[in-house]
Amino acid sequence: MTGLRGLAWLLALQSIGELLARGFSLPFPGPVIGMLLLLLALRAPVVREPVAACASFLLSHLSLLFVPVGVGVMTHLGLISQYGVRMLIVIALSTWIGLAVTALTLRLFRKKSDAEFR
């Protein structure tokens, strides 16, 4: 029962995020706003405990969430055989670019924090 309350919190916060994003024409997607609201709401035990129970359940059944992706890949094997190498290159490059930007940002912040402590 606690897990269902956690799922209700997750869905409610996502819905509120969607309403805020559409209502105020914000440049952020509703689920992102909902995640920020969840981050703030997790400080309260009334939200934290049910969401933790829901998260434990979802993580224990995480492999089932990949079934739709596998079915989608199987139904589009023709496209993958045609564009697979290009897609692999784009995925690899974008992953490396993301890692590089993250590393450079971390290095920049560490230099600034080291300078503040001196």
C-alpha positions, -999 to 999 in steps of 0.1 A, spaced: 0 0 0 29 24 7 43 17 -28 10 28 -43 11 60 -23 46 66 -36 34 60 -72 6 85 -66 31 111 -54 53 105 -85 23 108 -109 9 138 -90 42 157 -91 47 149 -128 12 161 -136 18 193 -116 50 198 -136 31 193 -169 5 218 -158 32 243 -149 51 238 -181 21 242 -203 3 268 -182 32 292 -181 47 281 -215 80 272 -198 109 261 -219 114 229 -198 95 197 -202 69 189 -175 86 158 -163 118 178 -156 98 203 -135 81 174 -118 115 160 -109 125 193 -94 93 193 -74 100 158 -63 135 168 -52 120 195 -30 92 172 -17 116 144 -7 126 164 23 92 155 39 90 120 53 53 118 42 66 119 6 101 102 11 89 69 26 62 60 1 84 71 -29 113 50 -15 90 19 -14 78 26 -49 114 31 -61 125 -2 -45 97 -20 -63 104 -4 -96 142 -11 -93 135 -48 -84 115 -51 -117 137 -29 -138 144 -56 -164 107 -57 -173 108 -21 -184 132 -30 -212 108 -54 -229 90 -26 -249 123 -13 -261 133 -48 -272 101 -52 -291 105 -19 -307 140 -28 -319 128 -61 -332 100 -45 -352 124 -20 -368 152 -44 -377 151 -31 -413 159 4 -403 186 -7 -379 203 -28 -406 201 3 -429 212 30 -405 227 9 -376 263 19 -382 254 56 -384 233 53 -353 261 36 -334 286 63 -344 262 91 -333 255 74 -300 292 68 -293 301 104 -303 273 120 -283 282 99 -253 319 109 -255 309 146 -259 286 144 -229 314 128 -209 339 154 -220 316 183 -212 309 168 -178 346 163 -170 355 198 -181 326 213 -160 337 193 -130 373 204 -135 362 240 -137 341 238 -105 369 220 -87 394 247 -96 370 274 -84 364 256 -51 401 249 -46 408 286 -51 381 296 -26 396 274 1 431 290 -3 
